[in-house]
Amino acid sequence: MSNETIRGNLVDAINELNKLLETCNDENLKFEIRIKIRELYQRLDRVIVATLDATTTEFADAIDALKSLTAKANKAKQDIDKVAAVINQAAKAISKVEKLITNVAGVLAIL
């Protein structure tokens, strides 16, 4: 089911960002990571109730962006200088998921 794939990738990205948060010492970067985690959780809430079409370009773009975010967050744990790039990738992933779920019937009704 398509929702499970998006959900799983959102959860993976959130988990990696939480792990990155634990290794980061810069309070400003921690603040930014927390914001992105919160935004990903908001998208997850919307994805859970949506019926998504896995055949769309938006779906594939969202999957790719989430996988890229998860991989970059994992790498940034070893190289803290990459945290800013992870935050930028999180913004891109959030944008792709938002594009996917925009105008999905039923999603707007709960917000």
Backbone bond lengths (Angstrom), bond angles and torsions (degrees), N, CA, C in turn:
res aa  C-N    CA-C-N  psi(-1)  N-CA   C-N-CA  omega(-1)  CA-C   N-CA-C  phi
1 M - - - 1.455 - - 1.528 108.76 -
2 S 1.317 117.38 135.96 1.456 122.66 -174.04 1.527 113.18 -63.21
3 N 1.313 118.10 -38.90 1.456 120.34 -179.68 1.520 111.81 -59.17
4 E 1.309 116.82 -37.83 1.460 120.02 -179.26 1.523 111.26 -64.27
5 T 1.305 117.72 -36.39 1.454 120.87 179.64 1.526 110.74 -66.66
6 I 1.302 117.23 -47.04 1.467 120.38 176.73 1.529 109.51 -63.66
7 R 1.320 115.70 -45.05 1.470 119.07 179.11 1.517 111.44 -58.80
8 G 1.325 115.80 -47.92 1.462 119.77 -179.12 1.517 112.37 -59.81
9 N 1.314 116.55 -41.55 1.460 119.84 179.24 1.526 112.10 -70.18
10 L 1.323 117.24 -34.98 1.462 119.61 173.98 1.532 110.83 -63.15
11 V 1.316 116.17 -46.01 1.466 120.52 179.96 1.531 110.72 -62.81
12 D 1.331 117.18 -42.60 1.467 120.46 177.54 1.526 111.14 -59.92
13 A 1.325 116.58 -43.98 1.470 120.63 179.93 1.532 110.81 -64.40
14 I 1.318 116.90 -43.86 1.469 121.01 178.32 1.524 110.38 -60.63
15 N 1.327 116.92 -44.50 1.467 120.59 -179.96 1.527 111.61 -61.81
16 E 1.334 117.54 -43.07 1.468 120.22 179.70 1.523 111.20 -66.98
17 L 1.325 117.16 -38.02 1.464 119.26 177.17 1.531 110.87 -65.79
18 N 1.317 117.42 -37.18 1.465 120.07 176.05 1.526 111.33 -63.57
19 K 1.328 117.12 -40.22 1.467 120.63 176.90 1.526 110.63 -65.32
20 L 1.319 116.38 -40.69 1.470 120.70 177.87 1.521 110.22 -63.11
21 L 1.308 116.25 -39.97 1.458 121.49 178.64 1.530 111.31 -56.59
22 E 1.324 116.81 -38.58 1.459 121.42 -179.44 1.526 112.58 -68.30
23 T 1.333 117.68 -27.90 1.470 120.38 -177.27 1.522 112.98 -93.99
24 C 1.321 117.56 -12.89 1.456 121.86 -176.26 1.526 110.61 -82.98
25 N 1.325 116.39 136.15 1.463 121.10 179.91 1.521 113.28 -104.63
26 D 1.297 117.63 -14.24 1.458 122.74 -177.66 1.535 109.25 -82.84
27 E 1.317 116.50 117.56 1.473 121.09 -176.22 1.525 112.29 -64.53
28 N 1.320 117.82 -34.61 1.467 120.13 178.36 1.523 110.60 -66.31
29 L 1.328 116.91 -42.48 1.459 120.49 177.93 1.524 110.85 -66.93
30 K 1.326 117.20 -38.86 1.468 120.45 176.52 1.520 111.02 -59.54
31 F 1.325 116.09 -41.60 1.453 121.25 178.53 1.528 110.30 -60.10
32 E 1.334 116.04 -46.90 1.468 120.90 -179.71 1.532 111.47 -64.31
33 I 1.317 117.14 -39.78 1.468 121.19 178.27 1.521 110.07 -63.40
34 R 1.325 116.58 -43.28 1.470 120.15 178.99 1.528 111.64 -60.64
35 I 1.316 116.84 -39.36 1.470 120.54 177.91 1.523 109.84 -62.02
36 K 1.328 116.62 -44.98 1.466 120.15 -178.85 1.527 110.71 -66.32
37 I 1.306 117.72 -38.00 1.468 120.62 176.60 1.525 109.93 -61.03
38 R 1.308 116.40 -44.95 1.472 120.91 179.54 1.530 110.42 -61.65
39 E 1.334 117.08 -42.57 1.463 120.55 179.43 1.530 111.31 -65.12
40 L 1.328 116.60 -38.13 1.467 119.57 177.10 1.527 110.93 -65.28
41 Y 1.332 117.14 -39.70 1.471 120.01 176.40 1.531 111.21 -62.05
42 Q 1.327 116.86 -38.96 1.460 119.84 178.43 1.524 110.69 -62.82
43 R 1.335 116.54 -41.49 1.463 119.53 178.24 1.524 110.99 -67.60
44 L 1.323 116.16 -36.44 1.465 120.46 177.96 1.525 110.21 -60.75
45 D 1.325 117.30 -43.74 1.466 120.96 177.71 1.524 111.03 -57.06
46 R 1.305 116.55 -40.64 1.462 120.52 -179.00 1.520 111.82 -73.57
47 V 1.319 117.54 -37.84 1.462 121.59 179.89 1.527 110.59 -65.31
48 I 1.315 116.45 -36.15 1.467 120.77 -177.97 1.524 111.46 -57.94
49 V 1.317 117.82 -36.66 1.462 120.38 -177.03 1.525 113.20 -94.81
50 A 1.324 116.91 -4.95 1.468 120.45 -176.35 1.525 111.73 -90.41
51 T 1.306 114.74 152.10 1.454 121.65 169.09 1.522 106.09 -105.03
52 L 1.312 115.73 110.97 1.461 121.18 -172.86 1.520 111.17 -101.76
53 D 1.302 115.52 150.64 1.454 122.60 178.58 1.528 108.51 -100.34
54 A 1.314 116.68 107.70 1.469 121.91 -176.16 1.519 112.81 -71.28
55 T 1.309 117.80 -5.82 1.465 120.06 -178.28 1.526 112.85 -92.05
56 T 1.318 117.60 -2.33 1.460 120.18 -176.81 1.521 112.13 -85.82
57 T 1.315 114.67 156.90 1.464 121.46 175.23 1.521 110.24 -63.44
58 E 1.322 116.12 -37.87 1.467 120.22 -179.70 1.524 111.28 -61.34
59 F 1.304 116.20 -38.19 1.463 120.60 178.97 1.529 109.76 -63.40
60 A 1.329 116.59 -50.14 1.473 120.98 179.78 1.526 111.09 -61.67
61 D 1.333 117.15 -40.52 1.464 120.99 178.53 1.526 111.51 -62.61
62 A 1.325 116.26 -41.30 1.462 120.66 179.76 1.524 110.87 -65.57
63 I 1.335 116.67 -42.98 1.471 120.63 178.19 1.525 110.03 -60.74
64 D 1.330 116.31 -47.74 1.469 120.84 -179.37 1.528 111.68 -60.83
65 A 1.329 116.40 -43.70 1.465 120.44 -179.24 1.529 111.20 -65.41
66 L 1.323 117.08 -39.84 1.468 120.24 179.24 1.527 111.37 -68.24
67 K 1.325 117.05 -40.77 1.468 120.20 177.67 1.518 110.97 -64.39
68 S 1.325 116.62 -40.92 1.459 120.80 178.05 1.525 110.86 -63.76
69 L 1.320 116.55 -42.16 1.469 120.99 177.21 1.518 111.01 -59.93
70 T 1.316 117.11 -46.62 1.468 121.45 -179.23 1.525 110.91 -61.07
71 A 1.331 116.92 -44.11 1.471 120.80 179.98 1.526 111.32 -65.75
72 K 1.331 117.43 -42.94 1.468 120.40 180.00 1.528 111.36 -66.83
73 A 1.322 116.99 -38.48 1.469 120.07 178.41 1.522 110.26 -64.52
74 N 1.321 116.63 -38.32 1.456 121.09 178.01 1.528 110.93 -64.29
75 K 1.313 117.11 -45.48 1.474 121.42 179.36 1.524 112.01 -66.37
76 A 1.319 116.62 -35.50 1.464 120.31 -177.31 1.530 112.29 -66.49
77 K 1.333 116.87 -20.06 1.470 119.06 177.23 1.527 110.42 -63.95
78 Q 1.342 117.29 -30.18 1.454 121.01 178.36 1.531 111.90 -87.43
79 D 1.309 118.39 -26.05 1.461 122.97 -177.57 1.522 108.33 -131.53
80 I 1.308 116.19 94.08 1.462 122.24 -172.71 1.526 111.65 -62.62
81 D 1.333 117.96 -19.06 1.463 121.05 177.93 1.526 111.58 -66.59
82 K 1.311 118.00 -16.08 1.460 122.33 -178.55 1.528 113.22 -89.13
83 V 1.317 117.58 2.65 1.463 120.78 -176.03 1.528 111.26 -64.26
84 A 1.319 117.64 -39.87 1.465 119.83 179.52 1.526 110.77 -61.20
85 A 1.326 117.19 -38.53 1.469 120.63 177.54 1.527 110.74 -65.34
86 V 1.316 116.83 -34.99 1.470 121.13 177.82 1.528 109.88 -65.78
87 I 1.309 116.83 -41.73 1.464 120.49 179.38 1.530 109.69 -62.99
88 N 1.330 116.87 -41.42 1.468 120.23 176.74 1.520 111.52 -64.50
89 Q 1.326 117.05 -40.44 1.463 120.52 178.19 1.525 110.68 -66.15
90 A 1.324 117.01 -35.57 1.464 120.46 177.05 1.525 110.26 -61.89
91 A 1.315 116.77 -42.12 1.464 120.18 178.28 1.527 110.65 -62.05
92 K 1.328 117.10 -40.22 1.463 120.92 178.32 1.531 110.73 -65.20
93 A 1.322 116.54 -44.29 1.468 120.43 -179.66 1.520 110.80 -63.21
94 I 1.314 116.31 -42.56 1.469 120.79 178.61 1.523 109.72 -60.67
95 S 1.315 116.23 -42.34 1.465 121.27 178.88 1.523 111.34 -62.35
96 K 1.326 117.42 -41.39 1.472 121.15 -179.61 1.525 111.08 -66.92
97 V 1.320 116.97 -41.49 1.471 120.14 178.54 1.526 109.40 -67.24
98 E 1.313 116.43 -40.19 1.460 119.92 178.64 1.524 110.36 -61.62
99 K 1.316 117.22 -42.63 1.458 121.02 177.97 1.532 110.99 -61.32
100 L 1.315 116.43 -38.13 1.461 121.84 179.38 1.519 111.65 -64.70
101 I 1.321 117.45 -43.29 1.463 120.28 -172.65 1.520 113.69 -93.10
102 T 1.329 117.80 -6.45 1.453 120.61 178.11 1.526 108.84 -63.27
103 N 1.288 115.10 133.51 1.471 122.99 177.98 1.524 114.44 68.04
104 V 1.323 118.37 14.53 1.454 119.79 173.80 1.519 107.81 -76.34
105 A 1.295 116.69 128.24 1.463 121.46 -176.86 1.515 110.77 -57.38
106 G 1.298 115.65 133.92 1.465 120.52 177.18 1.511 113.61 94.44
107 V 1.320 117.96 -28.26 1.467 120.74 -177.27 1.512 110.45 -71.61
108 L 1.298 117.70 -44.03 1.454 121.04 -177.69 1.517 112.06 -67.11
109 A 1.301 116.61 -26.90 1.462 120.58 -177.89 1.527 112.51 -67.78
110 I 1.330 118.52 -24.48 1.464 119.36 -176.93 1.516 112.65 -92.56
111 L 1.315 117.59 -4.81 1.466 119.60 -175.79 1.492 113.35 -106.04
